[in-house]
Structure formats: structure tokens, C-alpha cells
Amino acid sequence: METIRLLHSLWLAAPDKAVSAGQPLDWLMQNVLTHHLPEALDEELPPDAFRLLPFVKTNDPLTLVCATLFLASVYGRVGEEVVLDHYQLIARWLDDHEDEEREDFAADKSNILRALCVHPVYAGEAASIKLVAWLAQSQKESGLWPKPIPFFVTLNTLSRLNSETAHRLWLRAIPLLETTQRKDGTWGLHDHEWNTFLVVEALKNKKCL
């Protein structure tokens, strides 16, 4: 988790510094991207493990894979065999568990879409299209999504996707930004800086800034 957190922070601070991330990213990929999703970890991750990261604490092994794929993609490792294999793996996992009604499955879907949205190929593949359609069905008239789909992370994810449906969901959510912005310019009940960064980056992605 510490390696994931620091790699994410380095990418935010200096996204062009891929060379300095090589060794820790290699280590992370070697330990997380195995041939099969790990069945279990030595211990469960703490509830705040993914705080200030664009992922939701849920199915620990799957979330770690999604976070690692996200980092591999943003650092330009999109074409490596192990990365492509695991993108296919999470897409199959999504198909295999599509009919499950676990309460936390929404969080799993959110994490999978977050990993897919930064890959130049998988962002437009069937799994992404299916998950955006699911978000469309889940979105409330207010623009919110039910828990545990994180609003600010989802808004940021949609800003990275080039599809009419994603754009339509984005437009539905925009009024909430106007009505929920705090007097100091930030958003969210907690972690104001992080939530505000997600909003500002999303606005930049949509060329609103």
C-alpha cells in the first residue's frame, strides 16, 4: 500500500518522471500481477487503506490489481504482456460476477472502471462500455450515485472517457458541483483538498478550465 501511495503521489507531482518510478513499479507489478487474482492476503487491509487514492476499499486482492494496473498505465507501461493479461483478467472477472448482488460489488465495479479508464485501448472496450451503462442506470436524478460509488472519483473517471453516455452522466452531475461547493471553494464533507483536486482535474480533462 505504501508503494502504491507513493507512486500515485509521484505521478501527481511529476507525471513525466516515469524513470524514477521504474524500480518500485517493477516490484509492485511483480508482486501483485500474478497469473491469477490472489485468493487471500496475509492480512486484511485497514479500512482507510485507499484514503486519498482513487479507489474504494472492498475486495482487497482485486482492488490491489486495479490500483497496480492504473499505475502501470499512467506510467506508460500499457503494452506490457502482464498488464494486458490482467486487463483481460479483470474484464473476465466482471463478466463472471455480473449477476452477483453483493452490497460491495458496486465498489468493485468502480475500481475496475478506474483501472480501465486510463488505458488507451481498454477505456473504449466492452467492459468499460458496460460499466458506464451501469453507472447510467445507477445515477439518481440529483446526479449522485448510491453508496459505495464515490461521487468525486466517479466524476473524475467519467472525464477521462470519450463516450456520449459518459458525457451525459457528467452533465447530469455538474449541477451538484454548483450547489455543493463550500464557501472556501472546496468540495466534500471530508478530505477537501483531495476531492477538490479530483474536481479540478476533471474540469481540466473536459476542457472547462
C-alpha positions as CSV (number, residue, x, y, z in Angstrom):
1,M,0.0,0.0,0.0
2,E,2.8,2.4,0.8
3,T,4.4,1.7,-2.6
4,I,1.0,2.4,-4.3
5,R,0.5,5.6,-2.4
6,L,4.0,7.0,-3.1
7,L,3.9,6.0,-6.8
8,H,0.5,7.8,-7.1
9,S,1.9,10.9,-5.3
10,L,4.9,10.9,-7.6
11,W,2.7,10.7,-10.7
12,L,0.5,13.6,-9.5
13,A,3.6,15.7,-8.6
14,A,5.6,14.9,-11.7
15,P,3.8,12.8,-14.3
16,D,6.8,12.9,-16.7
17,K,9.2,11.3,-14.2
18,A,8.5,7.7,-15.2
19,V,12.2,6.7,-15.0
20,S,12.3,7.3,-11.2
21,A,9.3,5.1,-10.7
22,G,10.8,2.2,-12.6
23,Q,12.1,0.1,-9.8
24,P,9.2,0.4,-7.3
25,L,6.7,-0.1,-10.1
26,D,8.6,-3.2,-11.3
27,W,8.4,-4.5,-7.7
28,L,4.7,-3.8,-7.4
29,M,3.8,-5.4,-10.7
30,Q,5.9,-8.5,-9.9
31,N,4.1,-8.9,-6.5
32,V,0.5,-8.0,-7.5
33,L,0.2,-9.0,-11.1
34,T,0.5,-12.8,-10.8
35,H,-1.2,-15.3,-13.1
36,H,-4.3,-15.4,-11.1
37,L,-6.0,-12.9,-8.7
38,P,-4.7,-13.8,-5.3
39,E,-7.3,-15.6,-3.2
40,A,-6.2,-14.0,0.0
41,L,-3.7,-11.6,1.5
42,D,-1.7,-12.3,4.7
43,E,-3.9,-9.8,6.4
44,E,-6.9,-7.6,5.6
45,L,-6.0,-4.1,4.6
46,P,-7.2,-1.4,7.1
47,P,-10.4,0.5,6.3
48,D,-8.5,3.6,5.3
49,A,-6.0,1.8,3.1
50,F,-7.2,3.6,0.0
51,R,-7.9,7.0,1.5
52,L,-6.8,9.9,-0.8
53,L,-6.4,7.3,-3.6
54,P,-8.9,7.0,-6.5
55,F,-10.1,3.5,-5.3
56,V,-12.6,2.1,-2.8
57,K,-11.7,-0.3,0.0
58,T,-13.6,-3.5,-0.9
59,N,-12.3,-6.8,-2.3
60,D,-8.6,-6.4,-1.3
61,P,-6.9,-8.5,-3.9
62,L,-9.0,-7.2,-6.8
63,T,-8.5,-3.6,-5.6
64,L,-4.7,-4.0,-5.5
65,V,-4.7,-5.4,-9.0
66,C,-6.8,-2.4,-10.2
67,A,-4.6,0.1,-8.5
68,T,-1.5,-1.6,-10.0
69,L,-3.0,-1.6,-13.5
70,F,-3.9,2.1,-13.1
71,L,-0.3,3.0,-12.1
72,A,1.2,0.8,-14.9
73,S,-1.0,2.6,-17.4
74,V,-0.3,6.2,-16.2
75,Y,3.4,5.4,-16.2
76,G,3.3,4.3,-19.8
77,R,3.5,0.5,-19.3
78,V,0.3,-0.1,-21.2
79,G,1.6,-2.5,-23.8
80,E,3.4,-5.0,-21.5
81,E,2.1,-8.5,-21.6
82,V,1.5,-8.9,-17.9
83,V,-0.5,-5.6,-18.0
84,L,-2.6,-6.6,-20.9
85,D,-3.2,-10.1,-19.4
86,H,-4.5,-8.6,-16.2
87,Y,-6.8,-6.1,-18.0
88,Q,-8.3,-9.2,-19.7
89,L,-8.5,-10.9,-16.3
90,I,-10.5,-8.1,-14.6
91,A,-12.8,-7.9,-17.6
92,R,-13.5,-11.6,-17.3
93,W,-13.9,-11.3,-13.5
94,L,-16.5,-8.6,-14.2
95,D,-18.4,-10.9,-16.6
96,D,-18.2,-13.9,-14.2
97,H,-19.6,-11.8,-11.3
98,E,-22.1,-9.7,-13.2
99,D,-25.2,-11.2,-11.7
100,E,-23.9,-11.1,-8.1
101,E,-25.9,-8.9,-5.7
102,R,-23.2,-8.3,-3.0
103,E,-23.5,-4.9,-1.5
104,D,-19.9,-4.2,-2.1
105,F,-20.0,-5.2,-5.8
106,A,-20.6,-1.6,-6.8
107,A,-17.3,-0.7,-5.2
108,D,-15.6,-3.5,-7.2
109,K,-17.1,-2.1,-10.4
110,S,-15.9,1.4,-9.6
111,N,-12.4,0.2,-9.0
112,I,-12.4,-1.8,-12.3
113,L,-13.6,1.2,-14.3
114,R,-11.0,3.3,-12.7
115,A,-8.3,1.0,-14.0
116,L,-9.9,0.7,-17.4
117,C,-10.3,4.4,-18.0
118,V,-6.6,5.2,-18.1
119,H,-5.7,2.5,-20.6
120,P,-5.7,3.8,-24.2
121,V,-7.4,0.6,-25.5
122,Y,-9.4,-0.8,-22.6
123,A,-11.0,2.6,-21.9
124,G,-13.1,2.0,-25.0
125,E,-13.6,-1.7,-24.8
126,A,-16.7,-3.7,-23.9
127,A,-16.1,-3.8,-20.2
128,S,-15.8,0.0,-19.9
129,I,-18.9,0.5,-22.1
130,K,-20.8,-2.0,-19.8
131,L,-19.7,-0.2,-16.6
132,V,-20.7,3.2,-18.0
133,A,-24.1,1.9,-18.8
134,W,-24.3,0.5,-15.3
135,L,-23.5,4.0,-13.9
136,A,-26.2,5.4,-16.1
137,Q,-28.8,3.1,-14.6
138,S,-27.5,3.8,-11.1
139,Q,-27.3,7.6,-11.2
140,K,-30.0,9.4,-9.3
141,E,-32.0,12.3,-10.6
142,S,-29.9,14.5,-8.3
143,G,-26.7,13.4,-10.2
144,L,-25.4,11.4,-7.3
145,W,-24.7,7.7,-7.3
146,P,-25.7,5.3,-4.4
147,K,-23.1,4.3,-2.0
148,P,-20.5,2.9,-2.2
149,I,-19.9,4.6,-5.6
150,P,-17.7,7.6,-4.8
151,F,-19.0,10.7,-6.4
152,F,-15.8,12.7,-6.9
153,V,-13.8,9.7,-8.1
154,T,-16.6,8.7,-10.5
155,L,-16.9,12.3,-11.8
156,N,-13.1,12.3,-12.5
157,T,-13.3,8.8,-14.1
158,L,-16.1,10.0,-16.5
159,S,-14.0,12.9,-17.5
160,R,-11.4,10.5,-18.9
161,L,-13.8,8.6,-21.1
162,N,-14.6,9.5,-24.6
163,S,-18.2,8.4,-25.0
164,E,-21.6,10.1,-25.3
165,T,-23.0,8.2,-22.3
166,A,-20.1,9.2,-20.1
167,H,-20.5,12.8,-21.2
168,R,-24.3,12.7,-20.5
169,L,-23.6,11.4,-16.9
170,W,-21.0,14.1,-16.5
171,L,-23.6,16.8,-17.5
172,R,-26.1,15.4,-15.0
173,A,-23.6,15.6,-12.2
174,I,-22.3,19.2,-13.0
175,P,-25.2,21.0,-11.2
176,L,-24.1,19.3,-7.9
177,L,-20.8,21.0,-8.2
178,E,-22.5,24.3,-8.3
179,T,-24.8,23.6,-5.3
180,T,-22.3,21.8,-3.0
181,Q,-19.2,23.9,-3.4
182,R,-18.1,25.2,0.0
183,K,-17.5,28.9,0.7
184,D,-13.8,28.4,0.6
185,G,-14.1,26.9,-2.9
186,T,-13.6,23.3,-2.0
187,W,-15.9,20.3,-2.2
188,G,-16.8,17.3,0.0
189,L,-17.6,16.7,3.7
190,H,-14.1,15.3,4.3
191,D,-10.7,15.4,2.5
192,H,-11.5,18.7,0.9
193,E,-8.1,19.1,-0.9
194,W,-8.3,15.6,-2.4
195,N,-11.9,16.0,-3.5
196,T,-11.2,19.4,-4.9
197,F,-8.3,18.1,-6.9
198,L,-10.5,15.4,-8.4
199,V,-13.0,18.0,-9.5
200,V,-10.4,20.5,-10.9
201,E,-8.6,17.7,-12.8
202,A,-12.0,16.5,-14.2
203,L,-12.8,20.1,-15.3
204,K,-9.4,20.3,-17.0
205,N,-9.9,16.9,-18.7
206,K,-13.2,18.2,-20.1
207,K,-11.5,21.4,-21.2
208,C,-13.6,23.6,-18.9
209,L,-10.5,25.3,-17.5
